[in-house]
Amino acid sequence: MNAALLQSRGLSPRAQPAPIRLMPAPPTPPGPPHNPGLLKLIEAKREWHWRPTPDELRHGFRGWHERGYLPHFDAPHVTQLVTFMLDDSFPVTRRAEWEPYLKEPDTSQRRRKLEAWLDRGHGECWLRRPAIAGAVMAVLRATDAREHRLRAWVIMPNHLHLVVDVLEVPLAKLMNTWKGKSARAANQLLCRTGRFWQPDYFDTLIRDEAHLRQAVRYVEANPVKAGLAKELDAWLWSSANPE
């Protein structure tokens, strides 16, 4: 019976259940992904390798740590091989090609495969433009010999490599400064907004003098290996270039 007929007979209509409203799923919080395998790797490295003192922690040196993507090491007075890349250097449209490299269990092999992908020059390759490369280099040189010491460097079309002595400023802080200032300068020159660099970076701790020589050779030979130059000193944006 409808409600009007029930009321005419002195009866109360049966209460109708309220419609069920599905609540939207809570948004995924911003930030890096949770990576249990990476966390386990970091914990193992902390067990046998260098640990920061309380004073070093206060100054921002975290030792072995992660940001959800890659392992990182940060300590004072060490030398590091560092790679960071443009935001579009791993295009989503070609994800099927580079994503398998992320599953490589060996860290060194994974890095080599990802860097080989970078050398193919995917994306807009903004660093190929002299004005952009110059702006990035100006940021790196601004604090050289004061907050860090550059041993070798090369700016490739969509990424760059540095061999750098970390002094009293943590590498993570240096990266934030380098990326932030160079991104603002580059975006202004490009008349664009948005993210310029990938959020994470590669870093490798240099073990000894032999490893240092190997890292410098690797960095300065990168343009030749990628087919961008015939000689080491022919690539303008490199420490191998005398100019």
ABEGO torsion letter per residue (X at the ends): XBAAAAAAAGBBBBBBBBBBBBBBBBBBBBEBBBBAAAAAAAAAAAAABBBBBAAAAAAGBAEBBBAGABBBBBBBGBBBBBBBBBAAABBAAAAAAAAAAAABABAAAAAAAAAAAAAAGBEAGAAABAAAAAAAAAAAAAABGAABBBABBBBBAABBBBBBBBBABBAAAAAAAAAAAAAAAAAAAAGBBEBABBABBBBBBBABAAAAAAAAAAAAAAAAAAGABABAAABABBAABAX
